[in-house]
Amino acid sequence: MSSSNALDTLTDLAREARDKAGQLLASERNNEQQILAHHQMLMDYRAEYAVQLQQLMLQGIDPVTLYNYRQFLMSLDESIQKASHALKQQSGLVDKSKLSWQQKQQKLTSFTTLNDRRTSAAQTALARKEQQQTDEFANHRRANSQTNHLRLITSGEED
């Protein structure tokens, strides 16, 4: 396998790995957004429920209803705490996925840069070869022209 094909293969593999890492990152971010929305919904619900309790307490509330409201608020607090923990964990997964994607992108960029340099070097070598051929052709033509000119001068002296 030539180095050109090997580099192309490595570049393709790096691109596939980067794309998979990007898909994973997108999925992790989507999960994070869902958890965040759930967390916010719980926070909003708790705030509304606390306001309802405040209003009932101002109007007068029986002990059983007060107890039920407090128990429900405590269960909401637990749910909020669990959602906060889940959000923190998911944010860590997003960060990890982002770092993985960045590393894979950097690897792809390195292979692409090597490929670009290889292509540039090949183009430079080809341009030099073409210039050398042009120079040789011009020198050969000039030499023939001078030889023909000398022949004309020499043949003109013979007459």
N, C-alpha and C positions, 0 to 999 in steps of 0.2 A: 504494500500500500504506500503510495507516495505521500510525501509530507503535506502536499496540497489537499489530497483527499482526507488525510487524517485530521488536518486542521478544520476542514469543512465539516467533517463528522463531529468533531468536538464542539464546533460552533452550533451545529444543529441540536446536539444533545444539551448544551448549555441553554439554548433558547427554549427547548421543551421544558427543562427544569425550572427556568425562570417563569414560564407561562403557568406551570402547575403551582408554583409558589404564589403567583399572583392570584390564581383562582382560590387557593386556600386563604390568602389574606382577605380577599373579598368576602368569602364565606364567614371568616372570623369577625370581620367588621359588621356584617349583617347580623350575626348572632349578638354581638355587643349592642347594636342598636335595638334589637328586640328586648334584650334584658334591661337596657336603659329605659325603654318605653314602659315595660312592666314595672320597674322600680318607681318611675314617675307616677304611674297610675296608682300604685299603692300609697305613695306620699300624698297625692291629691285626695284620695279616698279617706285617708286618715285625717287629713285637715278638715274635710267636710264633716266627718263623723264627730271630730272634737268640737266643731262649731255647734253641731246639733246638741251635743251633750251640754255645752255651756248654756245654750238657750233653754234646755229642759231644766237645768239646775236653777236658772233664774226664775223660772215659772214654778218650780217645785217638782221634785221627782221622787218617786218611791224608792226605797232601798234596793229592791230586787232589780228594777230597771237600771239604777245606777251601777249596781254590781255587773249586770250584763253588758252595759256600755263599756265599763272599765275592762272587763275580760276581753271584749271584742277589740278594744284599742290595744291591749297587750298582745293579742294574737296578730294584729296588724303590725305592731312594732317588731315582733319576731319575723314576720314575713318580710318586712322592710330590711331588717338586718341580714336575713338570708339573701335577699336580692342584692343588697350592697356587697356582700361577700362574693356572690356569683358575678357581679359586675366587675369587681376588682380582679377576680380570676380571669374573666374573659378579656379584660383590658391587657392582662399579662400575656394571654395567648395572641392577641392582636399585635402587641409589641414584638413578641417572638417571631410571629409570621412576617411582620414587616422587616425585621432584621434579616431573616432568611431570604426574603425576596430581594433585599438590597444586596446581599452577598452574591446571590445568583445573577443579579443584573450586573454586578461588578465583574464577575467571571465572564459573562457573555461579552461585556464591553472589552475585556482584555483579549478575548479570542478574536473579536471583530477588529480590534486595533492591529493585532498580529496579521490578520488576513489582509487588511488595508495596506499595511507596510509591505507585505509580500507582493501584492498586486502592484503597488507603486514601484518597487524594486524591479519587477519584471518589465513594467512599462519603460522605466529608465534604461534598462539593459537593451530593450528593443529599440528605443530611440537612439541610443549610442551606436548600435549595430547598423541601423538605417543611415545614420550620419556618416559612419565609417564607409559604408558602401557608396554613399553619395560622393564623399571625398575621394575615394579610390576611382570612381567613375570620372569625376572631374579631372583628377590628376592624369588618368589614362588618356582622356580626351585632349588635355592640354599637351601632353607628350606627343600624341599623334599629330596634333595641329602644328607643333613646332617642327616635327619631323617632316611633315608635308611642306611647311614653309621653307625649310632648309632645302628640300628637294627642288622646290620651285626656284629658289635662289641659285642652287647648283646647276640646274638644267638651263637657267637663263644665262649663266656664265659660259656654258658650252656652246651656245649659239653664236 
